[in-house]
Amino acid sequence: MSVDRTQVLHAAAGLLSRKATATMDEVARAAGIGRATLHRHFAGRDALVRALEQMCIEETEAALDAARIGEGPADEAVRRLIGATEPVAPLLAFLVTENQLFEGDQQNEGWARLDARIAGLFRRGQEQGVFRIDLTPVWLSEAFYGLVGAGAYAVADGRVAAKDFQYMIAELLLGGARRSVEQ
C-alpha cells in the first residue's frame, strides 16, 4: 500500500493544529499509518514540521493568488483573502506559533514572501484611504494572522460555527483597520 504524503501532511496538520504537542505516534495514528511508515517519510518531528511549513506556504500563496489581492478596493480584497485562507487556517494557526521556524538562518524565505504580499495589501489600502495610517501594514498583517489562527482554533474547538469564520474575522479586522471619516 502506498502512502500519500499530502494526505499524511493534512492529517498531521489537523492534529497538530488542535494539539501542538502531539507525539509522532499520535500523528501516525491520525494519518492512519504506522510509526515506522511515518518515519520513512519524515525522519523526526523537525522534518515533519518543515514539510508542513512548506505545504502551508504553498497553500497560502495559492490562496493569495486566488483572492486576487491586487484587484479592486483593498477592503474587498481582504474579505476575499480571509475566505481563500480558510482551508489553510488550521495549519497557519499551528505554524505561526512554531517558534523553531522563525529562529536562526534556517528561516524559510516563503514567510517573507507571504508577509510582503499581505503587508502590501494593507499598504495599498492605506494609500487608497481605506485603512488607518496609524497602524503599520506589518501590524495589520500580524493582526490578520492572529485572527485567522484564533478563528481556526475556535472552529476546531467547536466554540464557533464554521459558517461564521469569515464574517467574524472580516468584521473585527476591517472594523479596526478602516479609516474613519474624521481622519
C-alpha positions as CSV (number, residue, x, y, z in Angstrom):
1,M,0.0,0.0,0.0
2,S,1.5,3.4,-1.0
3,V,1.2,6.3,1.4
4,D,0.0,9.6,0.0
5,R,2.4,12.2,1.5
6,T,-0.1,15.0,1.1
7,Q,-2.8,13.1,3.0
8,V,-0.3,12.4,5.8
9,L,0.6,16.0,6.0
10,H,-3.0,17.1,6.1
11,A,-3.8,14.6,8.8
12,A,-0.7,15.8,10.8
13,A,-1.8,19.4,10.3
14,G,-5.3,18.6,11.5
15,L,-3.9,17.0,14.7
16,L,-1.1,19.5,15.4
17,S,-3.4,22.5,14.9
18,R,-5.5,21.1,17.8
19,K,-2.7,19.6,19.8
20,A,0.7,21.2,19.1
21,T,2.4,18.8,21.5
22,A,1.2,15.6,19.7
23,T,3.8,12.9,19.5
24,M,4.9,11.2,16.3
25,D,2.9,8.1,17.4
26,E,-0.2,10.3,17.6
27,V,0.5,11.8,14.2
28,A,0.9,8.3,12.7
29,R,-2.4,7.2,14.2
30,A,-4.2,10.3,12.9
31,A,-2.8,9.7,9.5
32,G,-3.9,6.0,9.6
33,I,-0.3,4.7,9.2
34,G,2.3,3.1,11.4
35,R,5.0,5.0,13.2
36,A,7.7,3.3,11.0
37,T,5.9,4.4,7.8
38,L,5.7,8.0,9.2
39,H,9.4,7.9,9.9
40,R,10.2,6.7,6.4
41,H,8.6,9.9,5.1
42,F,9.8,12.2,7.9
43,A,12.9,11.5,9.9
44,G,11.5,13.2,13.0
45,R,9.3,16.0,14.3
46,D,11.5,18.7,12.8
47,A,11.3,17.2,9.3
48,L,7.5,16.9,9.7
49,V,7.2,20.5,10.8
50,R,9.4,21.7,8.0
51,A,7.3,19.8,5.5
52,L,4.1,21.2,7.0
53,E,5.7,24.7,6.8
54,Q,6.4,24.2,3.1
55,M,2.9,23.0,2.4
56,C,1.4,25.9,4.3
57,I,3.5,28.4,2.4
58,E,2.5,26.9,-0.9
59,E,-1.2,26.7,0.0
60,T,-1.2,30.3,1.5
61,E,0.5,31.6,-1.7
62,A,-2.2,29.9,-3.7
63,A,-4.9,31.4,-1.5
64,L,-3.3,34.9,-2.1
65,D,-3.4,34.3,-5.8
66,A,-7.0,33.0,-5.7
67,A,-8.1,36.0,-3.7
68,R,-6.7,38.4,-6.4
69,I,-5.4,40.7,-3.6
70,G,-4.1,43.2,-6.1
71,E,-7.6,43.8,-7.6
72,G,-10.3,46.2,-6.5
73,P,-10.7,48.1,-3.3
74,A,-8.3,46.8,-0.6
75,D,-11.1,46.0,2.0
76,E,-12.8,43.8,-0.6
77,A,-9.5,42.1,-1.3
78,V,-9.1,41.4,2.5
79,R,-12.5,39.8,2.6
80,R,-11.6,37.6,-0.4
81,L,-8.3,36.8,1.3
82,I,-10.0,35.7,4.5
83,G,-12.2,33.4,2.5
84,A,-9.4,32.0,0.5
85,T,-7.2,31.3,3.5
86,E,-10.0,29.5,5.5
87,P,-8.9,26.0,4.3
88,V,-5.3,26.5,5.3
89,A,-6.2,28.4,8.6
90,P,-5.7,25.5,11.0
91,L,-2.2,24.8,9.6
92,L,-1.4,28.5,9.6
93,A,-2.6,28.7,13.2
94,F,-0.2,25.9,14.2
95,L,2.8,27.2,12.2
96,V,2.7,30.9,13.2
97,T,3.3,29.7,16.8
98,E,6.0,27.2,16.0
99,N,9.0,29.3,17.1
100,Q,11.6,27.0,15.7
101,L,10.5,28.1,12.2
102,F,11.5,31.7,12.9
103,E,14.8,31.4,14.5
104,G,18.3,31.4,13.0
105,D,19.5,31.1,9.5
106,Q,17.1,28.3,8.6
107,Q,14.0,30.5,8.2
108,N,12.1,29.7,5.0
109,E,12.1,32.6,2.6
110,G,8.4,31.8,1.9
111,W,7.3,33.6,5.1
112,A,8.9,36.8,3.9
113,R,7.1,36.5,0.6
114,L,3.8,35.9,2.3
115,D,4.4,38.8,4.7
116,A,5.4,41.1,1.9
117,R,2.3,40.3,-0.1
118,I,-0.1,40.7,2.8
119,A,1.6,43.9,4.1
120,G,1.4,45.2,0.5
121,L,-2.3,44.7,0.5
122,F,-2.7,46.7,3.7
123,R,-0.3,49.4,2.4
124,R,-2.4,49.7,-0.8
125,G,-5.5,50.1,1.4
126,Q,-3.7,52.9,3.3
127,E,-2.8,54.6,0.0
128,Q,-6.4,54.3,-1.1
129,G,-7.6,55.9,2.1
130,V,-9.4,52.8,3.2
131,F,-7.2,51.7,6.1
132,R,-5.8,53.7,9.0
133,I,-2.4,55.1,8.6
134,D,-1.5,55.0,12.3
135,L,-1.3,51.2,12.2
136,T,1.6,49.8,10.2
137,P,1.0,47.4,7.3
138,V,3.2,44.9,9.3
139,W,0.9,45.2,12.3
140,L,-2.2,44.8,10.2
141,S,-0.6,41.7,8.7
142,E,0.1,40.2,12.1
143,A,-3.5,41.0,13.2
144,F,-4.7,39.1,10.1
145,Y,-2.5,36.1,11.0
146,G,-3.7,36.2,14.6
147,L,-7.4,36.5,13.8
148,V,-7.2,33.7,11.2
149,G,-5.4,31.5,13.7
150,A,-7.8,32.3,16.5
151,G,-10.7,31.6,14.2
152,A,-9.3,28.3,13.2
153,Y,-8.8,27.2,16.8
154,A,-12.3,28.4,17.8
155,V,-13.9,26.5,14.9
156,A,-11.8,23.3,15.6
157,D,-12.8,23.5,19.3
158,G,-16.5,23.8,18.4
159,R,-16.8,27.2,20.1
160,V,-17.6,29.0,16.9
161,A,-19.6,27.7,13.9
162,A,-17.5,27.2,10.8
163,K,-20.0,29.3,8.8
164,D,-19.1,32.3,10.9
165,F,-15.4,32.1,10.4
166,Q,-15.1,34.6,7.5
167,Y,-17.7,37.0,8.8
168,M,-16.2,37.3,12.3
169,I,-12.7,37.8,11.1
170,A,-13.6,40.3,8.4
171,E,-15.8,42.4,10.7
172,L,-13.2,42.5,13.5
173,L,-10.2,43.1,11.3
174,L,-11.8,45.6,9.0
175,G,-13.7,47.3,11.8
176,G,-10.4,48.0,13.5
177,A,-8.4,48.7,10.3
178,R,-10.8,51.0,8.4
179,R,-10.0,54.7,8.4
180,S,-12.8,56.7,10.0
181,V,-14.3,59.7,8.2
182,E,-12.6,62.1,10.7
183,Q,-9.1,61.0,9.7
